[in-house]
Amino acid sequence: MSRKPLCTTQVPGKVAFWQLADRTARILRVQLTNEAFVAYRIPSRTELPGAQPGTIVFDAYPDLADARELLPQHGDLWDAVREDYWVAVLTMADHPSPGIGG
C-alpha cells in the first residue's frame, strides 16, 4: 500500500494541506496562520484543544468543491489549491507511475 504525498498550498495567512487521491484533491486541514481560535473539526464543530490554534480539520476529506462550500470565505486559498492541483495532475500525466506490464 503506497502513501500519498502530502501537498501544501499557501496564500498569505492560510495554508491548505491536501492529497491527490484518484486524481482528486482531498483536503485534510486548513491552517489560518494569523488566527488563534481553538482548533476544530468541520462540519461537526468538535473542538481540538491539543491541535495548533487556527487549525480547521475536516471530518471527512472533502474534494476541492466540497471544501469550497464548507469554507467559502477562503476562496483565495481554494483558487490556489486548484492551480496546484492541476500542476500535480499534469505532472502525473507527464510521468505516469509504472503499472502492470509497464
Biopython code that builds the backbone (N, CA, C, O; Angstrom):
import numpy as np
from Bio.PDB.StructureBuilder import StructureBuilder

atoms = [
    (1, "MET", "N", (0.842, -1.175, 0.000)),
    (1, "MET", "CA", (0.000, 0.000, 0.000)),
    (1, "MET", "C", (0.887, 1.237, 0.000)),
    (1, "MET", "O", (1.754, 1.379, 0.862)),
    (2, "SER", "N", (0.677, 2.133, -0.960)),
    (2, "SER", "CA", (1.524, 3.314, -1.037)),
    (2, "SER", "C", (0.863, 4.493, -0.344)),
    (2, "SER", "O", (-0.358, 4.654, -0.363)),
    (3, "ARG", "N", (1.704, 5.304, 0.266)),
    (3, "ARG", "CA", (1.203, 6.514, 0.921)),
    (3, "ARG", "C", (1.168, 7.634, -0.103)),
    (3, "ARG", "O", (2.091, 7.792, -0.902)),
    (4, "LYS", "N", (0.111, 8.397, -0.071)),
    (4, "LYS", "CA", (0.002, 9.543, -0.951)),
    (4, "LYS", "C", (0.755, 10.703, -0.310)),
    (4, "LYS", "O", (0.608, 10.955, 0.886)),
    (5, "PRO", "N", (1.556, 11.407, -1.098)),
    (5, "PRO", "CA", (2.305, 12.523, -0.513)),
    (5, "PRO", "C", (1.376, 13.653, -0.079)),
    (5, "PRO", "O", (0.338, 13.901, -0.692)),
    (6, "LEU", "N", (1.773, 14.320, 0.980)),
    (6, "LEU", "CA", (1.035, 15.462, 1.485)),
    (6, "LEU", "C", (1.430, 16.682, 0.666)),
    (6, "LEU", "O", (2.615, 16.968, 0.498)),
    (7, "CYS", "N", (0.449, 17.388, 0.166)),
    (7, "CYS", "CA", (0.682, 18.611, -0.599)),
    (7, "CYS", "C", (0.280, 19.793, 0.273)),
    (7, "CYS", "O", (-0.626, 19.684, 1.099)),
    (8, "THR", "N", (0.948, 20.907, 0.086)),
    (8, "THR", "CA", (0.566, 22.119, 0.788)),
    (8, "THR", "C", (0.427, 23.244, -0.228)),
    (8, "THR", "O", (1.171, 23.323, -1.205)),
    (9, "THR", "N", (-0.529, 24.094, 0.024)),
    (9, "THR", "CA", (-0.739, 25.288, -0.791)),
    (9, "THR", "C", (-0.884, 26.447, 0.172)),
    (9, "THR", "O", (-1.623, 26.370, 1.153)),
    (10, "GLN", "N", (-0.160, 27.538, -0.125)),
    (10, "GLN", "CA", (-0.177, 28.696, 0.761)),
    (10, "GLN", "C", (-0.596, 29.955, 0.027)),
    (10, "GLN", "O", (-0.241, 30.173, -1.131)),
    (11, "VAL", "N", (-1.348, 30.764, 0.719)),
    (11, "VAL", "CA", (-1.600, 32.154, 0.350)),
    (11, "VAL", "C", (-1.357, 32.935, 1.634)),
    (11, "VAL", "O", (-1.281, 32.323, 2.699)),
    (12, "PRO", "N", (-1.234, 34.233, 1.584)),
    (12, "PRO", "CA", (-0.948, 34.975, 2.814)),
    (12, "PRO", "C", (-1.944, 34.658, 3.937)),
    (12, "PRO", "O", (-3.151, 34.849, 3.789)),
    (13, "GLY", "N", (-1.410, 34.173, 5.059)),
    (13, "GLY", "CA", (-2.202, 33.893, 6.247)),
    (13, "GLY", "C", (-2.935, 32.574, 6.253)),
    (13, "GLY", "O", (-3.657, 32.283, 7.207)),
    (14, "LYS", "N", (-2.773, 31.745, 5.197)),
    (14, "LYS", "CA", (-3.533, 30.499, 5.089)),
    (14, "LYS", "C", (-2.682, 29.410, 4.448)),
    (14, "LYS", "O", (-1.889, 29.668, 3.543)),
    (15, "VAL", "N", (-2.867, 28.178, 4.943)),
    (15, "VAL", "CA", (-2.214, 27.012, 4.349)),
    (15, "VAL", "C", (-3.247, 25.895, 4.274)),
    (15, "VAL", "O", (-3.950, 25.617, 5.246)),
    (16, "ALA", "N", (-3.329, 25.261, 3.114)),
    (16, "ALA", "CA", (-4.175, 24.072, 2.961)),
    (16, "ALA", "C", (-3.263, 22.866, 2.842)),
    (16, "ALA", "O", (-2.264, 22.902, 2.123)),
    (17, "PHE", "N", (-3.603, 21.804, 3.544)),
    (17, "PHE", "CA", (-2.888, 20.536, 3.467)),
    (17, "PHE", "C", (-3.824, 19.565, 2.756)),
    (17, "PHE", "O", (-4.959, 19.365, 3.186)),
    (18, "TRP", "N", (-3.346, 18.962, 1.667)),
    (18, "TRP", "CA", (-4.203, 18.110, 0.857)),
    (18, "TRP", "C", (-3.410, 16.990, 0.220)),
    (18, "TRP", "O", (-2.179, 17.004, 0.198)),
    (19, "GLN", "N", (-4.150, 16.011, -0.301)),
    (19, "GLN", "CA", (-3.539, 14.885, -1.002)),
    (19, "GLN", "C", (-4.235, 14.690, -2.335)),
    (19, "GLN", "O", (-5.424, 14.976, -2.480)),
    (20, "LEU", "N", (-3.492, 14.207, -3.290)),
    (20, "LEU", "CA", (-4.049, 13.843, -4.577)),
    (20, "LEU", "C", (-4.424, 12.369, -4.490)),
    (20, "LEU", "O", (-3.553, 11.508, -4.370)),
    (21, "ALA", "N", (-5.726, 12.080, -4.552)),
    (21, "ALA", "CA", (-6.226, 10.711, -4.432)),
    (21, "ALA", "C", (-7.139, 10.434, -5.618)),
    (21, "ALA", "O", (-8.171, 11.084, -5.782)),
    (22, "ASP", "N", (-6.754, 9.466, -6.444)),
    (22, "ASP", "CA", (-7.547, 9.126, -7.622)),
    (22, "ASP", "C", (-7.863, 10.367, -8.452)),
    (22, "ASP", "O", (-8.997, 10.573, -8.883)),
    (23, "ARG", "N", (-6.841, 11.183, -8.664)),
    (23, "ARG", "CA", (-6.953, 12.414, -9.461)),
    (23, "ARG", "C", (-7.936, 13.430, -8.887)),
    (23, "ARG", "O", (-8.493, 14.253, -9.613)),
    (24, "THR", "N", (-8.137, 13.358, -7.583)),
    (24, "THR", "CA", (-8.998, 14.300, -6.868)),
    (24, "THR", "C", (-8.194, 14.908, -5.727)),
    (24, "THR", "O", (-7.474, 14.202, -5.022)),
    (25, "ALA", "N", (-8.318, 16.206, -5.549)),
    (25, "ALA", "CA", (-7.683, 16.860, -4.404)),
    (25, "ALA", "C", (-8.564, 16.625, -3.190)),
    (25, "ALA", "O", (-9.716, 17.059, -3.165)),
    (26, "ARG", "N", (-8.033, 15.942, -2.182)),
    (26, "ARG", "CA", (-8.740, 15.703, -0.924)),
    (26, "ARG", "C", (-8.133, 16.625, 0.123)),
    (26, "ARG", "O", (-6.941, 16.540, 0.418)),
    (27, "ILE", "N", (-8.949, 17.498, 0.678)),
    (27, "ILE", "CA", (-8.462, 18.494, 1.632)),
    (27, "ILE", "C", (-8.462, 17.884, 3.036)),
    (27, "ILE", "O", (-9.485, 17.382, 3.502)),
    (28, "LEU", "N", (-7.318, 17.932, 3.698)),
    (28, "LEU", "CA", (-7.174, 17.352, 5.033)),
    (28, "LEU", "C", (-7.417, 18.379, 6.128)),
    (28, "LEU", "O", (-8.166, 18.138, 7.074)),
    (29, "ARG", "N", (-6.769, 19.530, 5.980)),
    (29, "ARG", "CA", (-6.929, 20.563, 7.005)),
    (29, "ARG", "C", (-6.479, 21.910, 6.448)),
    (29, "ARG", "O", (-5.810, 22.000, 5.418)),
    (30, "VAL", "N", (-6.874, 22.946, 7.173)),
    (30, "VAL", "CA", (-6.510, 24.318, 6.839)),
    (30, "VAL", "C", (-5.905, 24.943, 8.086)),
    (30, "VAL", "O", (-6.406, 24.747, 9.193)),
    (31, "GLN", "N", (-4.855, 25.674, 7.908)),
    (31, "GLN", "CA", (-4.228, 26.419, 9.000)),
    (31, "GLN", "C", (-4.338, 27.901, 8.663)),
    (31, "GLN", "O", (-3.824, 28.355, 7.640)),
    (32, "LEU", "N", (-5.007, 28.642, 9.526)),
    (32, "LEU", "CA", (-5.098, 30.090, 9.377)),
    (32, "LEU", "C", (-4.028, 30.679, 10.292)),
    (32, "LEU", "O", (-4.224, 30.808, 11.501)),
    (33, "THR", "N", (-2.910, 31.026, 9.700)),
    (33, "THR", "CA", (-1.704, 31.343, 10.469)),
    (33, "THR", "C", (-1.810, 32.618, 11.294)),
    (33, "THR", "O", (-1.048, 32.804, 12.242)),
    (34, "ASN", "N", (-2.734, 33.489, 10.950)),
    (34, "ASN", "CA", (-2.898, 34.739, 11.706)),
    (34, "ASN", "C", (-4.024, 34.657, 12.731)),
    (34, "ASN", "O", (-4.388, 35.665, 13.337)),
    (35, "GLU", "N", (-4.570, 33.476, 12.924)),
    (35, "GLU", "CA", (-5.706, 33.295, 13.830)),
    (35, "GLU", "C", (-5.285, 32.490, 15.059)),
    (35, "GLU", "O", (-4.333, 31.710, 15.006)),
    (36, "ALA", "N", (-6.002, 32.687, 16.164)),
    (36, "ALA", "CA", (-5.660, 31.988, 17.402)),
    (36, "ALA", "C", (-6.860, 31.261, 18.011)),
    (36, "ALA", "O", (-6.836, 30.938, 19.199)),
    (37, "PHE", "N", (-7.909, 30.998, 17.224)),
    (37, "PHE", "CA", (-9.061, 30.288, 17.766)),
    (37, "PHE", "C", (-8.691, 28.837, 18.078)),
    (37, "PHE", "O", (-7.727, 28.299, 17.533)),
    (38, "VAL", "N", (-9.470, 28.216, 18.961)),
    (38, "VAL", "CA", (-9.257, 26.809, 19.297)),
    (38, "VAL", "C", (-9.530, 25.970, 18.042)),
    (38, "VAL", "O", (-10.563, 26.125, 17.391)),
    (39, "ALA", "N", (-8.605, 25.101, 17.725)),
    (39, "ALA", "CA", (-8.756, 24.242, 16.547)),
    (39, "ALA", "C", (-10.048, 23.442, 16.648)),
    (39, "ALA", "O", (-10.501, 23.100, 17.740)),
    (40, "TYR", "N", (-10.633, 23.150, 15.486)),
    (40, "TYR", "CA", (-11.867, 22.376, 15.490)),
    (40, "TYR", "C", (-12.002, 21.563, 14.215)),
    (40, "TYR", "O", (-11.309, 21.788, 13.222)),
    (41, "ARG", "N", (-12.932, 20.597, 14.283)),
    (41, "ARG", "CA", (-13.260, 19.762, 13.133)),
    (41, "ARG", "C", (-14.498, 20.347, 12.464)),
    (41, "ARG", "O", (-15.358, 20.933, 13.123)),
    (42, "ILE", "N", (-14.575, 20.181, 11.160)),
    (42, "ILE", "CA", (-15.732, 20.665, 10.420)),
    (42, "ILE", "C", (-16.269, 19.527, 9.561)),
    (42, "ILE", "O", (-15.452, 18.824, 8.966)),
    (43, "PRO", "N", (-17.539, 19.292, 9.449)),
    (43, "PRO", "CA", (-18.637, 20.140, 9.882)),
    (43, "PRO", "C", (-19.130, 19.871, 11.299)),
    (43, "PRO", "O", (-20.057, 20.548, 11.745)),
    (44, "SER", "N", (-18.559, 18.918, 12.027)),
    (44, "SER", "CA", (-19.080, 18.570, 13.363)),
    (44, "SER", "C", (-18.865, 19.675, 14.397)),
    (44, "SER", "O", (-19.569, 19.716, 15.406)),
    (45, "ARG", "N", (-17.904, 20.569, 14.163)),
    (45, "ARG", "CA", (-17.558, 21.661, 15.082)),
    (45, "ARG", "C", (-16.993, 21.158, 16.412)),
    (45, "ARG", "O", (-17.062, 21.861, 17.420)),
    (46, "THR", "N", (-16.435, 19.945, 16.416)),
    (46, "THR", "CA", (-15.792, 19.389, 17.599)),
    (46, "THR", "C", (-14.473, 20.121, 17.831)),
    (46, "THR", "O", (-13.650, 20.214, 16.920)),
    (47, "GLU", "N", (-14.266, 20.635, 19.026)),
    (47, "GLU", "CA", (-13.023, 21.329, 19.339)),
    (47, "GLU", "C", (-11.870, 20.345, 19.475)),
    (47, "GLU", "O", (-12.051, 19.208, 19.911)),
    (48, "LEU", "N", (-10.687, 20.800, 19.097)),
    (48, "LEU", "CA", (-9.451, 20.016, 19.191)),
    (48, "LEU", "C", (-8.438, 20.829, 19.989)),
    (48, "LEU", "O", (-7.523, 21.412, 19.407)),
    (49, "PRO", "N", (-8.588, 20.878, 21.320)),
    (49, "PRO", "CA", (-7.747, 21.756, 22.132)),
    (49, "PRO", "C", (-6.264, 21.438, 22.063)),
    (49, "PRO", "O", (-5.447, 22.314, 22.348)),
    (50, "GLY", "N", (-5.884, 20.232, 21.701)),
    (50, "GLY", "CA", (-4.471, 19.881, 21.623)),
    (50, "GLY", "C", (-3.812, 20.248, 20.300)),
    (50, "GLY", "O", (-2.591, 20.163, 20.171)),
    (51, "ALA", "N", (-4.609, 20.654, 19.319)),
    (51, "ALA", "CA", (-4.071, 20.998, 17.999)),
    (51, "ALA", "C", (-3.636, 22.462, 17.972)),
    (51, "ALA", "O", (-4.019, 23.258, 18.830)),
    (52, "GLN", "N", (-2.842, 22.789, 16.985)),
    (52, "GLN", "CA", (-2.350, 24.151, 16.843)),
    (52, "GLN", "C", (-3.521, 25.123, 16.659)),
    (52, "GLN", "O", (-4.400, 24.870, 15.835)),
    (53, "PRO", "N", (-3.548, 26.214, 17.402)),
    (53, "PRO", "CA", (-4.618, 27.204, 17.237)),
    (53, "PRO", "C", (-4.706, 27.680, 15.784)),
    (53, "PRO", "O", (-3.699, 27.776, 15.083)),
    (54, "GLY", "N", (-5.924, 27.973, 15.357)),
    (54, "GLY", "CA", (-6.138, 28.434, 13.997)),
    (54, "GLY", "C", (-6.279, 27.317, 12.977)),
    (54, "GLY", "O", (-6.278, 27.568, 11.772)),
    (55, "THR", "N", (-6.403, 26.072, 13.460)),
    (55, "THR", "CA", (-6.487, 24.914, 12.568)),
    (55, "THR", "C", (-7.925, 24.452, 12.413)),
    (55, "THR", "O", (-8.681, 24.393, 13.383)),
    (56, "ILE", "N", (-8.289, 24.127, 11.188)),
    (56, "ILE", "CA", (-9.587, 23.529, 10.883)),
    (56, "ILE", "C", (-9.305, 22.179, 10.220)),
    (56, "ILE", "O", (-8.663, 22.114, 9.172)),
    (57, "VAL", "N", (-9.791, 21.109, 10.843)),
    (57, "VAL", "CA", (-9.605, 19.748, 10.332)),
    (57, "VAL", "C", (-10.950, 19.272, 9.809)),
    (57, "VAL", "O", (-11.979, 19.499, 10.445)),
    (58, "PHE", "N", (-10.951, 18.623, 8.670)),
    (58, "PHE", "CA", (-12.200, 18.129, 8.091)),
    (58, "PHE", "C", (-12.532, 16.747, 8.638)),
    (58, "PHE", "O", (-11.659, 15.884, 8.729)),
    (59, "ASP", "N", (-13.812, 16.535, 9.006)),
    (59, "ASP", "CA", (-14.268, 15.233, 9.497)),
    (59, "ASP", "C", (-14.036, 14.153, 8.438)),
    (59, "ASP", "O", (-13.505, 13.086, 8.744)),
    (60, "ALA", "N", (-14.424, 14.422, 7.234)),
    (60, "ALA", "CA", (-14.160, 13.550, 6.087)),
    (60, "ALA", "C", (-13.315, 14.397, 5.153)),
    (60, "ALA", "O", (-13.372, 15.625, 5.217)),
    (61, "TYR", "N", (-12.545, 13.778, 4.299)),
    (61, "TYR", "CA", (-11.658, 14.558, 3.438)),
    (61, "TYR", "C", (-12.407, 14.971, 2.185)),
    (61, "TYR", "O", (-12.491, 14.206, 1.224)),
    (62, "PRO", "N", (-12.960, 16.203, 2.193)),
    (62, "PRO", "CA", (-13.756, 16.638, 1.052)),
    (62, "PRO", "C", (-12.881, 16.902, -0.168)),
    (62, "PRO", "O", (-11.680, 17.146, -0.056)),
    (63, "ASP", "N", (-13.518, 16.845, -1.334)),
    (63, "ASP", "CA", (-12.799, 17.292, -2.521)),
    (63, "ASP", "C", (-12.799, 18.819, -2.505)),
    (63, "ASP", "O", (-13.366, 19.443, -1.608)),
    (64, "LEU", "N", (-12.169, 19.394, -3.487)),
    (64, "LEU", "CA", (-11.996, 20.835, -3.508)),
    (64, "LEU", "C", (-13.335, 21.576, -3.567)),
    (64, "LEU", "O", (-13.503, 22.594, -2.896)),
    (65, "ALA", "N", (-14.276, 21.083, -4.352)),
    (65, "ALA", "CA", (-15.580, 21.745, -4.460)),
    (65, "ALA", "C", (-16.318, 21.723, -3.121)),
    (65, "ALA", "O", (-16.917, 22.722, -2.723)),
    (66, "ASP", "N", (-16.275, 20.589, -2.432)),
    (66, "ASP", "CA", (-16.943, 20.497, -1.131)),
    (66, "ASP", "C", (-16.261, 21.379, -0.083)),
    (66, "ASP", "O", (-16.933, 21.997, 0.743)),
    (67, "ALA", "N", (-14.931, 21.438, -0.116)),
    (67, "ALA", "CA", (-14.206, 22.298, 0.821)),
    (67, "ALA", "C", (-14.573, 23.758, 0.587)),
    (67, "ALA", "O", (-14.731, 24.528, 1.534)),
    (68, "ARG", "N", (-14.706, 24.126, -0.670)),
    (68, "ARG", "CA", (-15.099, 25.498, -1.009)),
    (68, "ARG", "C", (-16.497, 25.814, -0.463)),
    (68, "ARG", "O", (-16.754, 26.931, -0.014)),
    (69, "GLU", "N", (-17.392, 24.829, -0.503)),
    (69, "GLU", "CA", (-18.741, 25.028, 0.047)),
    (69, "GLU", "C", (-18.713, 25.138, 1.573)),
    (69, "GLU", "O", (-19.454, 25.930, 2.155)),
    (70, "LEU", "N", (-17.857, 24.343, 2.216)),
    (70, "LEU", "CA", (-17.770, 24.361, 3.675)),
    (70, "LEU", "C", (-17.135, 25.648, 4.203)),
    (70, "LEU", "O", (-17.539, 26.160, 5.247)),
    (71, "LEU", "N", (-16.147, 26.164, 3.485)),
    (71, "LEU", "CA", (-15.429, 27.370, 3.910)),
    (71, "LEU", "C", (-15.331, 28.354, 2.745)),
    (71, "LEU", "O", (-14.235, 28.616, 2.251)),
    (72, "PRO", "N", (-16.465, 28.899, 2.303)),
    (72, "PRO", "CA", (-16.461, 29.758, 1.113)),
    (72, "PRO", "C", (-15.687, 31.068, 1.286)),
    (72, "PRO", "O", (-15.286, 31.680, 0.296)),
    (73, "GLN", "N", (-15.477, 31.494, 2.507)),
    (73, "GLN", "CA", (-14.762, 32.745, 2.758)),
    (73, "GLN", "C", (-13.277, 32.648, 2.410)),
    (73, "GLN", "O", (-12.573, 33.658, 2.421)),
    (74, "HIS", "N", (-12.799, 31.449, 2.102)),
    (74, "HIS", "CA", (-11.382, 31.267, 1.783)),
    (74, "HIS", "C", (-11.182, 30.955, 0.296)),
    (74, "HIS", "O", (-10.366, 30.111, -0.073)),
    (75, "GLY", "N", (-11.939, 31.648, -0.533)),
    (75, "GLY", "CA", (-11.864, 31.441, -1.985)),
    (75, "GLY", "C", (-10.466, 31.599, -2.545)),
    (75, "GLY", "O", (-10.084, 30.876, -3.465)),
    (76, "ASP", "N", (-9.693, 32.536, -2.005)),
    (76, "ASP", "CA", (-8.327, 32.716, -2.487)),
    (76, "ASP", "C", (-7.485, 31.463, -2.274)),
    (76, "ASP", "O", (-6.663, 31.106, -3.119)),
    (77, "LEU", "N", (-7.693, 30.802, -1.147)),
    (77, "LEU", "CA", (-6.956, 29.567, -0.873)),
    (77, "LEU", "C", (-7.408, 28.456, -1.812)),
    (77, "LEU", "O", (-6.580, 27.721, -2.350)),
    (78, "TRP", "N", (-8.715, 28.330, -2.010)),
    (78, "TRP", "CA", (-9.225, 27.266, -2.897)),
    (78, "TRP", "C", (-8.793, 27.494, -4.343)),
    (78, "TRP", "O", (-8.536, 26.532, -5.068)),
    (79, "ASP", "N", (-8.712, 28.745, -4.768)),
    (79, "ASP", "CA", (-8.217, 29.029, -6.126)),
    (79, "ASP", "C", (-6.760, 28.598, -6.262)),
    (79, "ASP", "O", (-6.363, 28.040, -7.285)),
    (80, "ALA", "N", (-5.967, 28.858, -5.226)),
    (80, "ALA", "CA", (-4.557, 28.462, -5.248)),
    (80, "ALA", "C", (-4.413, 26.939, -5.214)),
    (80, "ALA", "O", (-3.551, 26.388, -5.899)),
    (81, "VAL", "N", (-5.251, 26.250, -4.423)),
    (81, "VAL", "CA", (-5.214, 24.781, -4.402)),
    (81, "VAL", "C", (-5.559, 24.245, -5.785)),
    (81, "VAL", "O", (-4.923, 23.307, -6.265)),
    (82, "ARG", "N", (-6.562, 24.834, -6.424)),
    (82, "ARG", "CA", (-6.933, 24.385, -7.778)),
    (82, "ARG", "C", (-5.749, 24.491, -8.736)),
    (82, "ARG", "O", (-5.507, 23.578, -9.526)),
    (83, "GLU", "N", (-5.016, 25.592, -8.671)),
    (83, "GLU", "CA", (-3.836, 25.760, -9.531)),
    (83, "GLU", "C", (-2.788, 24.689, -9.229)),
    (83, "GLU", "O", (-2.240, 24.079, -10.147)),
    (84, "ASP", "N", (-2.510, 24.462, -7.944)),
    (84, "ASP", "CA", (-1.528, 23.441, -7.564)),
    (84, "ASP", "C", (-2.004, 22.042, -7.945)),
    (84, "ASP", "O", (-1.207, 21.189, -8.336)),
    (85, "TYR", "N", (-3.302, 21.821, -7.829)),
    (85, "TYR", "CA", (-3.890, 20.538, -8.217)),
    (85, "TYR", "C", (-3.600, 20.245, -9.693)),
    (85, "TYR", "O", (-3.159, 19.149, -10.039)),
    (86, "TRP", "N", (-3.850, 21.225, -10.551)),
    (86, "TRP", "CA", (-3.629, 20.992, -11.979)),
    (86, "TRP", "C", (-2.154, 20.764, -12.290)),
    (86, "TRP", "O", (-1.824, 19.963, -13.164)),
    (87, "VAL", "N", (-1.280, 21.445, -11.599)),
    (87, "VAL", "CA", (0.158, 21.184, -11.784)),
    (87, "VAL", "C", (0.461, 19.735, -11.405)),
    (87, "VAL", "O", (1.187, 19.049, -12.124)),
    (88, "ALA", "N", (-0.081, 19.269, -10.294)),
    (88, "ALA", "CA", (0.159, 17.894, -9.836)),
    (88, "ALA", "C", (-0.406, 16.878, -10.831)),
    (88, "ALA", "O", (0.254, 15.887, -11.145)),
    (89, "VAL", "N", (-1.605, 17.115, -11.323)),
    (89, "VAL", "CA", (-2.231, 16.183, -12.265)),
    (89, "VAL", "C", (-1.449, 16.148, -13.574)),
    (89, "VAL", "O", (-1.208, 15.070, -14.119)),
    (90, "LEU", "N", (-1.053, 17.302, -14.082)),
    (90, "LEU", "CA", (-0.305, 17.333, -15.341)),
    (90, "LEU", "C", (1.078, 16.723, -15.183)),
    (90, "LEU", "O", (1.584, 16.085, -16.107)),
    (91, "THR", "N", (1.693, 16.912, -14.022)),
    (91, "THR", "CA", (2.984, 16.281, -13.754)),
    (91, "THR", "C", (2.830, 14.768, -13.723)),
    (91, "THR", "O", (3.676, 14.033, -14.233)),
    (92, "MET", "N", (1.731, 14.310, -13.114)),
    (92, "MET", "CA", (1.444, 12.876, -13.062)),
    (92, "MET", "C", (1.260, 12.323, -14.481)),
    (92, "MET", "O", (1.713, 11.219, -14.782)),
    (93, "ALA", "N", (0.596, 13.089, -15.349)),
    (93, "ALA", "CA", (0.361, 12.639, -16.721)),
    (93, "ALA", "C", (1.672, 12.582, -17.500)),
    (93, "ALA", "O", (1.849, 11.714, -18.354)),
    (94, "ASP", "N", (2.594, 13.504, -17.207)),
    (94, "ASP", "CA", (3.895, 13.500, -17.887)),
    (94, "ASP", "C", (4.811, 12.399, -17.385)),
    (94, "ASP", "O", (5.691, 11.940, -18.114)),
    (95, "HIS", "N", (4.610, 11.970, -16.138)),
    (95, "HIS", "CA", (5.461, 10.949, -15.518)),
    (95, "HIS", "C", (4.593, 9.897, -14.842)),
    (95, "HIS", "O", (4.579, 9.801, -13.615)),
    (96, "PRO", "N", (3.865, 9.103, -15.638)),
    (96, "PRO", "CA", (2.979, 8.093, -15.015)),
    (96, "PRO", "C", (3.780, 7.050, -14.260)),
    (96, "PRO", "O", (4.892, 6.690, -14.647)),
    (97, "SER", "N", (3.194, 6.576, -13.181)),
    (97, "SER", "CA", (3.850, 5.501, -12.435)),
    (97, "SER", "C", (3.662, 4.211, -13.209)),
    (97, "SER", "O", (2.630, 4.014, -13.850)),
    (98, "PRO", "N", (4.652, 3.328, -13.155)),
    (98, "PRO", "CA", (4.543, 2.086, -13.909)),
    (98, "PRO", "C", (3.408, 1.220, -13.388)),
    (98, "PRO", "O", (3.265, 1.044, -12.178)),
    (99, "GLY", "N", (2.627, 0.695, -14.264)),
    (99, "GLY", "CA", (1.527, -0.181, -13.893)),
    (99, "GLY", "C", (1.853, -1.597, -14.267)),
    (99, "GLY", "O", (3.011, -1.937, -14.506)),
    (100, "ILE", "N", (0.852, -2.410, -14.318)),
    (100, "ILE", "CA", (1.043, -3.809, -14.706)),
    (100, "ILE", "C", (1.518, -3.851, -16.135)),
    (100, "ILE", "O", (0.916, -3.259, -17.030)),
    (101, "GLY", "N", (2.584, -4.545, -16.327)),
    (101, "GLY", "CA", (3.168, -4.659, -17.669)),
    (101, "GLY", "C", (3.924, -3.417, -18.100)),
    (101, "GLY", "O", (4.327, -3.318, -19.259)),
    (102, "GLY", "N", (4.135, -2.433, -17.167)),
    (102, "GLY", "CA", (4.793, -1.191, -17.540)),
    (102, "GLY", "C", (6.150, -1.136, -17.144)),
    (102, "GLY", "O", (6.826, -0.139, -17.398)),
]
sb = StructureBuilder()
sb.init_structure("model")
sb.init_model(0)
sb.init_chain("A")
sb.init_seg("    ")
for serial, (resi, resn, name, xyz) in enumerate(atoms, 1):
    if name == "N":
        sb.init_residue(resn, " ", resi, " ")
    sb.init_atom(name, np.array(xyz, "f"), 0.0, 1.0, " ", f" {name:<3s}", serial, name[0])
structure = sb.get_structure()
